[in-house]
Amino acid sequence: MKTDPRIAIIGGGPGGLLCARVLQGHGIAATVYDADATVDSRDPGGTLDLHADSGQIALEDAGLMDAFTALARPEGQAKTRRDHHGTVLAEFVPAEGDAAAPEVDRGQLRVMIHDSLRPGTVRWGHQLLGATPTGGGAHRLAFANGASVEADLVIGADGARSRVRPLLTDATPEYLGVAFLDVRFDDVDVRHPEIAAIVGDGHMFATDGDGRAVIVQRNSSGVVRGYLAFRAEPDWHVAADLDLTDRAAVRAHLLREFSGWSADLRPLLTDNDGDHVPRSFWALPAPLTWDPVPGATLIGDAAHLMAPFGGHGTNLALLDGAELARAVAKEATVDDAVARYEAAMFPRSGELAAGANEGLRSFFATTSPDAPHLPPDHAREHENYLSRAAAYRRRQAEEELTAP
């Protein structure tokens, strides 16, 4: 950069924090603004797998792979597919040394990246109300706590309901027709041994071929988390006159909804620790692009919210953050950096988002129970992660050699 731009990153999730980390590694200052009170003030969700061809590349660029490896669970890559009778239909057990997509708790990942930043980088308690262009690519940011700042580059890393997105596009998330209840099982090996046995070291998902699924994963510290998913409207519980804080009523409803499921799988419906937390699947139109806007861009779910089919969301957010930061470090102007970043991000995210959204619709489509949707070949999937990672690094090296 010919000048030192004022960079504001809206959203302190993994993607926004990683972007700030890589910028700082290049000697470029950035400030992250987040609505949360602290880095660990809310439940960040369950576990995720960091792919060798995206999330891990970003962590390498940030100098955080050793820290990640210390937290990661390679054994968590294991996957089991069952039908609603509990019959195992397919299994994947990672080979020793398989590092294509190891698991890590979302909260651990967020704290790890945050703690690598310079003190004061993140301004907690700053919920963005809106961004107003002031000319020349600059924007004034107004926050709910009364604060306001100006920035030469506004990076929207603020997720599904992004307040930065309207600067670039009028696209809004669309409901995908699938609702789910978030469930959690604590101290699972001691308190829920039957669930521990069903889930194993990694990920178990079961479907009945009629639009219902149970998808659960082993987290760290003896926790299993996941969701009970089914085709429904977002406010399905209102139509069913169901109080989601009445645990007995919710469990009775689930036993009726999943009435054909085996006794072996029913503890996943009824034995969770705490309330069933309602959530739903939404996605932006895919592929999504926009015309260049001076001084603004998006990363992660703000740019390409998609169904969680394939685990691309956080991986792409991390890679987006790293690539945008590298572009800012290499290009002469903010707008050149954004153009370089968006030229790579649009086709990559568009293809993956379209595939993920269609995958979810197919997975929850009504089919014959005798012909369920089988999972992908995970061994081949892991090979692809590694080969794409190697190809990505080769392209990076070639770009460095040919750079002026």
Backbone torsions as a table, in degrees:
resi	resn	phi	psi	omega
1	MET	NA	140.1	177.2
2	LYS	-75.4	-24.7	176.5
3	THR	-130.9	171.8	176.7
4	ASP	-93.2	102.7	-177.3
5	PRO	-73.1	149.6	172.6
6	ARG	-85.1	111.5	-173.5
7	ILE	-109.9	123.4	177.0
8	ALA	-115.6	121.4	176.3
9	ILE	-104.1	118.7	-177.9
10	ILE	-97.0	108.7	-179.1
11	GLY	118.9	119.1	-178.6
12	GLY	-104.9	38.2	170.4
13	GLY	-80.2	-175.4	-178.4
14	PRO	-55.1	-41.6	-178.0
15	GLY	-65.6	-47.1	179.6
16	GLY	-65.1	-41.6	179.0
17	LEU	-66.5	-40.1	-179.8
18	LEU	-65.8	-38.1	177.0
19	CYS	-59.7	-45.0	178.6
20	ALA	-63.5	-39.1	179.9
21	ARG	-62.4	-46.1	-178.8
22	VAL	-68.6	-38.7	175.3
23	LEU	-58.6	-46.6	179.3
24	GLN	-62.4	-33.6	176.6
25	GLY	-63.7	-24.4	176.7
26	HIS	-96.3	9.0	178.8
27	GLY	78.1	21.9	-177.4
28	ILE	-111.5	127.3	-178.5
29	ALA	-79.8	146.2	174.4
30	ALA	-151.9	151.0	176.7
31	THR	-118.8	133.7	178.3
32	VAL	-103.0	133.4	178.4
33	TYR	-117.4	128.4	-177.7
34	ASP	-139.1	145.3	-177.7
35	ALA	-73.0	-24.2	-178.7
36	ASP	-63.6	155.0	179.4
37	ALA	-74.7	-36.5	178.5
38	THR	-148.4	175.4	-177.9
39	VAL	-66.5	-24.4	-177.4
40	ASP	-124.3	31.2	-175.5
41	SER	-83.1	-8.6	178.6
42	ARG	-138.8	163.5	177.7
43	ASP	-68.7	117.3	-176.8
44	PRO	-85.2	-3.1	-176.6
45	GLY	102.0	-170.7	-173.3
46	GLY	-87.7	-136.5	-174.7
47	THR	-102.4	161.9	175.6
48	LEU	-147.3	158.5	178.7
49	ASP	-102.4	134.1	-179.7
50	LEU	-97.9	113.9	-172.7
51	HIS	-79.7	142.7	-179.1
52	ALA	-63.3	-27.3	-174.7
53	ASP	-94.2	6.3	-178.7
54	SER	-149.5	-78.1	-177.1
55	GLY	-58.8	-41.5	-179.7
56	GLN	-69.7	-34.6	175.7
57	ILE	-60.5	-42.6	179.2
58	ALA	-63.6	-42.3	179.5
59	LEU	-66.4	-34.6	174.8
60	GLU	-62.2	-45.8	180.0
61	ASP	-62.1	-28.4	179.8
62	ALA	-88.5	-2.6	-178.5
63	GLY	70.2	31.3	-173.8
64	LEU	-118.0	12.3	-177.4
65	MET	-65.6	-37.9	179.1
66	ASP	-64.0	-42.2	178.6
67	ALA	-64.4	-39.3	178.1
68	PHE	-66.1	-45.3	-178.6
69	THR	-58.6	-34.8	179.6
70	ALA	-66.6	-24.7	-179.6
71	LEU	-98.7	-24.7	-168.5
72	ALA	-68.8	154.1	178.6
73	ARG	-121.4	91.3	179.4
74	PRO	-59.4	-33.0	-179.7
75	GLU	-65.5	-20.4	179.9
76	GLY	-70.0	-5.4	176.6
77	GLN	-73.7	-11.9	-179.9
78	ALA	-60.4	143.7	-178.8
79	LYS	-139.7	141.5	176.2
80	THR	-132.3	134.4	177.6
81	ARG	-112.9	126.5	179.7
82	ARG	-125.6	159.0	168.5
83	ASP	-90.5	-179.3	-174.1
84	HIS	-75.1	-4.2	172.2
85	HIS	-90.4	-4.4	-179.3
86	GLY	92.8	-0.3	-179.3
87	THR	-71.4	130.9	178.6
88	VAL	-74.3	123.3	-179.9
89	LEU	-100.8	-30.3	-179.4
90	ALA	-160.5	149.9	179.0
91	GLU	-139.6	150.6	171.5
92	PHE	-135.5	125.4	176.4
93	VAL	-119.3	119.3	-177.0
94	PRO	-65.5	141.8	176.3
95	ALA	-70.7	157.8	177.0
96	GLU	-59.9	132.6	-178.4
97	GLY	85.6	-0.6	178.8
98	ASP	-67.6	114.8	179.5
99	ALA	-122.4	28.1	-177.4
100	ALA	-70.7	-34.0	-176.3
101	ALA	-158.0	59.1	-179.9
102	PRO	-66.8	154.3	-177.0
103	GLU	-89.3	153.3	173.1
104	VAL	-152.5	143.5	176.6
105	ASP	-66.3	139.8	-178.5
106	ARG	-58.8	-42.9	-179.7
107	GLY	-63.9	-39.8	177.9
108	GLN	-63.6	-41.1	179.5
109	LEU	-63.4	-44.5	-178.9
110	ARG	-62.2	-46.2	-179.6
111	VAL	-65.0	-40.1	-179.6
112	MET	-58.9	-47.5	-179.1
113	ILE	-68.4	-43.2	-179.9
114	HIS	-57.7	-44.2	-175.8
115	ASP	-70.3	-12.4	177.3
116	SER	-85.7	-9.2	-176.5
117	LEU	-84.5	159.0	175.4
118	ARG	-65.6	141.9	179.1
119	PRO	-54.2	137.8	178.5
120	GLY	86.7	-0.2	180.0
121	THR	-63.9	-37.5	-176.1
122	VAL	-101.0	129.3	174.4
123	ARG	-101.1	98.4	-179.8
124	TRP	-74.9	159.8	179.6
125	GLY	72.0	23.7	179.4
126	HIS	-115.4	92.2	176.5
127	GLN	-89.2	118.5	-178.1
128	LEU	-70.4	131.8	173.0
129	LEU	-92.7	-37.5	-179.3
130	GLY	178.5	164.2	179.0
131	ALA	-123.9	130.1	-176.9
132	THR	-118.6	122.5	176.6
133	PRO	-62.2	138.5	178.6
134	THR	-118.1	5.2	178.5
135	GLY	105.7	145.4	177.8
136	GLY	67.5	21.6	-180.0
137	GLY	88.0	-4.8	178.8
138	ALA	-83.5	155.7	178.9
139	HIS	-138.0	146.4	171.9
140	ARG	-100.9	128.8	-178.6
141	LEU	-106.0	128.2	179.2
142	ALA	-112.7	132.9	-176.8
143	PHE	-115.1	157.3	-175.7
144	ALA	-65.7	-23.4	179.7
145	ASN	-83.5	6.5	178.2
146	GLY	94.9	-10.9	179.8
147	ALA	-73.7	154.9	172.8
148	SER	-147.6	146.7	179.0
149	VAL	-142.5	164.2	172.9
150	GLU	-115.0	146.5	-177.8
151	ALA	-140.3	146.8	175.2
152	ASP	-87.3	-23.3	175.9
153	LEU	-139.0	119.1	176.6
154	VAL	-105.7	120.9	-179.7
155	ILE	-109.0	111.9	178.8
156	GLY	-82.1	105.2	174.9
157	ALA	-118.0	32.6	-168.8
158	ASP	-103.6	28.4	163.2
159	GLY	73.1	-158.7	-169.2
160	ALA	-58.4	-42.7	-177.3
161	ARG	-102.0	45.6	-174.1
162	SER	-53.2	133.9	173.3
163	ARG	-88.3	-10.9	177.5
164	VAL	-88.7	-30.8	-174.9
165	ARG	-52.0	-40.0	-179.0
166	PRO	-59.7	-17.9	174.3
167	LEU	-65.8	-25.8	-171.5
168	LEU	-112.7	-32.1	-175.3
169	THR	-156.1	152.9	175.5
170	ASP	-94.1	10.1	177.7
171	ALA	-64.5	139.1	177.9
172	THR	-130.1	154.7	-179.8
173	PRO	-62.7	145.2	178.1
174	GLU	-115.7	140.8	179.5
175	TYR	-72.3	135.1	-175.3
176	LEU	-94.3	2.7	174.2
177	GLY	88.0	7.5	-178.2
178	VAL	-125.8	125.6	174.9
179	ALA	-107.8	161.0	175.5
180	PHE	-154.1	161.5	176.7
181	LEU	-112.8	125.0	179.3
182	ASP	-77.5	129.7	-179.1
183	VAL	-128.0	156.3	-177.3
184	ARG	-145.3	140.4	178.4
185	PHE	-129.5	116.5	-176.5
186	ASP	-95.0	152.8	178.0
187	ASP	46.0	50.0	-164.7
188	VAL	-64.8	-34.2	-177.0
189	ASP	-68.5	-27.6	-180.0
190	VAL	-96.1	-47.0	-172.8
191	ARG	-88.8	-24.7	-177.7
192	HIS	-135.5	59.8	-174.2
193	PRO	-61.0	-30.9	179.8
194	GLU	-67.6	-35.8	177.0
195	ILE	-71.8	-41.4	177.4
196	ALA	-57.1	-40.6	-179.1
197	ALA	-68.0	-38.3	-178.9
198	ILE	-70.1	-41.2	-175.7
199	VAL	-78.3	-37.3	-177.6
200	GLY	72.1	-148.7	-176.2
201	ASP	-84.3	-16.2	-170.6
202	GLY	-129.2	-105.4	-163.3
203	HIS	-131.2	128.2	175.8
204	MET	-124.1	130.9	172.6
205	PHE	-133.6	141.1	-178.3
206	ALA	-132.5	143.1	177.8
207	THR	-135.6	159.2	179.3
208	ASP	-110.7	4.4	-178.8
209	GLY	75.4	5.6	-179.5
210	ASP	-128.8	31.6	173.1
211	GLY	86.3	13.0	177.4
212	ARG	-118.6	147.0	-179.3
213	ALA	-151.2	151.1	170.1
214	VAL	-121.1	122.6	-175.6
215	ILE	-130.5	113.2	-175.5
216	VAL	-134.7	152.2	-177.2
217	GLN	-139.5	145.7	172.2
218	ARG	-72.3	129.8	171.7
219	ASN	-106.4	-175.8	176.4
220	SER	-76.7	169.9	173.8
221	SER	59.3	35.1	174.0
222	GLY	71.0	25.9	-178.1
223	VAL	-109.2	139.0	168.8
224	VAL	-116.1	131.1	177.7
225	ARG	-130.0	158.7	177.5
226	GLY	172.3	-157.0	-178.6
227	TYR	-150.5	153.8	174.8
228	LEU	-103.8	114.2	-168.7
229	ALA	-117.0	148.6	-178.0
230	PHE	-163.3	153.7	176.7
231	ARG	-69.6	126.6	-179.2
232	ALA	-170.6	166.0	172.9
233	GLU	-77.3	157.2	-177.7
234	PRO	-57.2	-33.4	-178.7
235	ASP	-102.3	34.7	-175.5
236	TRP	-55.1	-36.2	-176.6
237	HIS	-69.0	-27.7	177.1
238	VAL	-69.2	-46.5	178.7
239	ALA	-62.2	-31.5	-180.0
240	ALA	-85.8	1.2	-178.5
241	ASP	53.5	47.4	-174.3
242	LEU	-113.8	123.7	175.5
243	ASP	-86.4	111.5	-174.4
244	LEU	-71.5	-9.7	174.0
245	THR	-89.6	-7.3	176.6
246	ASP	-91.0	93.3	-171.8
247	ARG	-61.0	-39.2	-179.3
248	ALA	-64.1	-41.5	-179.7
249	ALA	-66.8	-40.5	179.3
250	VAL	-64.4	-43.6	-179.2
251	ARG	-65.0	-38.7	177.0
252	ALA	-64.0	-40.2	177.8
253	HIS	-62.2	-43.8	-178.5
254	LEU	-66.0	-37.8	178.3
255	LEU	-64.3	-32.4	175.1
256	ARG	-74.0	-43.5	-178.3
257	GLU	-63.5	-38.4	-179.0
258	PHE	-106.9	40.0	-170.8
259	SER	-62.9	-27.6	-178.4
260	GLY	-85.1	2.0	-175.7
261	TRP	-83.4	152.5	-174.0
262	SER	-71.4	158.1	177.9
263	ALA	-61.4	-30.1	-179.3
264	ASP	-64.5	-30.6	-177.5
265	LEU	-94.4	-12.9	-175.4
266	ARG	-63.8	-32.2	176.2
267	PRO	-56.8	-26.2	176.8
268	LEU	-68.3	-21.6	179.2
269	LEU	-88.1	-30.6	-165.8
270	THR	-120.7	-17.6	-168.9
271	ASP	-103.5	16.6	-177.2
272	ASN	-67.6	154.7	177.9
273	ASP	-93.2	111.8	-177.9
274	GLY	103.0	-173.9	-179.0
275	ASP	-75.6	159.8	168.2
276	HIS	-82.6	118.0	-175.0
277	VAL	-95.4	120.9	-177.0
278	PRO	-76.6	137.4	175.3
279	ARG	-144.5	175.6	-179.9
280	SER	-153.6	160.9	-177.4
281	PHE	-97.4	126.5	178.3
282	TRP	-131.0	157.8	178.6
283	ALA	-153.8	149.9	171.4
284	LEU	-78.4	156.8	173.9
285	PRO	-55.1	141.0	-177.4
286	ALA	-134.1	137.7	-5.7
287	PRO	-73.2	148.1	179.9
288	LEU	-115.4	130.4	173.8
289	THR	-134.4	171.8	175.1
290	TRP	-152.2	161.1	176.4
291	ASP	-73.6	151.7	-179.6
292	PRO	-57.3	138.0	176.0
293	VAL	-123.8	118.8	-177.9
294	PRO	-55.8	128.9	172.2
295	GLY	76.4	18.6	-179.1
296	ALA	-152.3	144.9	172.2
297	THR	-160.9	176.9	-175.8
298	LEU	-129.9	151.1	172.3
299	ILE	-134.4	159.3	175.0
300	GLY	64.5	-146.8	-177.0
301	ASP	-60.4	-26.6	176.6
302	ALA	-61.1	-31.3	-177.6
303	ALA	-94.0	-33.5	-171.2
304	HIS	-153.5	53.2	176.3
305	LEU	-53.6	128.5	-176.8
306	MET	-140.9	167.6	175.2
307	ALA	-62.4	146.5	-178.0
308	PRO	-80.1	48.2	-178.4
309	PHE	-105.8	104.8	-176.1
310	GLY	109.3	-9.4	175.3
311	GLY	67.3	33.8	-175.1
312	HIS	-86.4	-20.2	-168.4
313	GLY	-53.7	-64.6	-178.2
314	THR	-67.7	-35.1	177.8
315	ASN	-58.8	-45.5	178.8
316	LEU	-68.8	-36.8	178.1
317	ALA	-59.7	-43.2	178.6
318	LEU	-64.3	-46.1	-179.2
319	LEU	-66.1	-40.2	175.4
320	ASP	-55.4	-49.2	-177.4
321	GLY	-60.7	-42.4	-179.5
322	ALA	-67.9	-43.4	-177.9
323	GLU	-67.1	-40.6	178.6
324	LEU	-64.1	-42.6	179.1
325	ALA	-62.5	-42.2	178.3
326	ARG	-63.1	-39.6	179.6
327	ALA	-64.0	-41.9	177.6
328	VAL	-60.8	-38.0	-179.2
329	ALA	-70.4	-27.8	-172.1
330	LYS	-98.8	-28.7	-173.7
331	GLU	-90.1	160.2	-175.4
332	ALA	-79.2	-26.0	-178.0
333	THR	-135.3	160.9	176.2
334	VAL	-58.7	-45.0	-177.0
335	ASP	-65.6	-37.0	175.7
336	ASP	-63.5	-40.3	-179.9
337	ALA	-64.4	-44.4	179.8
338	VAL	-64.1	-41.8	179.3
339	ALA	-61.6	-43.1	178.7
340	ARG	-62.4	-45.7	-179.4
341	TYR	-64.1	-48.4	-175.8
342	GLU	-67.0	-31.5	178.9
343	ALA	-61.7	-32.0	178.1
344	ALA	-88.4	-36.3	-175.1
345	MET	-70.5	-42.1	-174.7
346	PHE	-56.6	-55.7	-177.1
347	PRO	-66.8	-37.3	-179.1
348	ARG	-64.0	-52.2	-176.3
349	SER	-71.2	-34.3	-179.1
350	GLY	-61.5	-44.4	179.8
351	GLU	-65.2	-45.2	-178.0
352	LEU	-68.4	-39.0	-179.6
353	ALA	-65.4	-44.6	179.5
354	ALA	-61.4	-41.7	178.9
355	GLY	-66.8	-40.7	-179.7
356	ALA	-65.6	-43.2	-178.8
357	ASN	-65.9	-41.0	177.9
358	GLU	-68.6	-36.2	177.5
359	GLY	-61.1	-41.7	178.9
360	LEU	-65.8	-43.4	179.9
361	ARG	-61.5	-40.3	179.5
362	SER	-68.5	-40.6	-177.7
363	PHE	-61.3	-37.4	-177.6
364	PHE	-100.2	13.0	175.0
365	ALA	-73.5	154.2	176.7
366	THR	-76.9	120.0	179.0
367	THR	-134.9	171.9	175.7
368	SER	-68.7	133.5	176.2
369	PRO	-59.2	-20.6	180.0
370	ASP	-80.7	-8.0	179.8
371	ALA	-135.1	62.4	-177.1
372	PRO	-70.1	161.0	176.1
373	HIS	-71.3	118.7	179.3
374	LEU	-84.2	151.9	179.1
375	PRO	-71.3	165.0	176.5
376	PRO	-68.1	168.2	175.8
377	ASP	-74.9	100.4	-172.5
378	HIS	-68.7	-30.7	177.0
379	ALA	-63.0	-44.8	177.8
380	ARG	-66.6	-37.9	178.0
381	GLU	-59.1	-43.1	179.9
382	HIS	-66.9	-38.5	175.9
383	GLU	-60.9	-40.3	-179.7
384	ASN	-65.4	-40.6	177.2
385	TYR	-55.7	-47.3	-175.9
386	LEU	-68.6	-41.3	-178.9
387	SER	-69.1	-37.5	177.9
388	ARG	-68.7	-34.6	177.1
389	ALA	-63.3	-43.2	179.2
390	ALA	-64.3	-41.1	179.3
391	ALA	-65.1	-38.6	178.9
392	TYR	-61.5	-45.1	-179.1
393	ARG	-67.1	-34.8	176.4
394	ARG	-63.4	-43.0	178.9
395	ARG	-63.8	-40.0	177.2
396	GLN	-60.0	-44.9	-179.3
397	ALA	-63.0	-41.1	179.1
398	GLU	-64.9	-38.9	178.5
399	GLU	-63.8	-39.5	178.9
400	GLU	-63.6	-39.5	-178.1
401	LEU	-69.2	-32.3	-176.8
402	THR	-96.1	-2.4	-179.5
403	ALA	-67.6	144.4	-179.9
404	PRO	-67.4	NA	NA
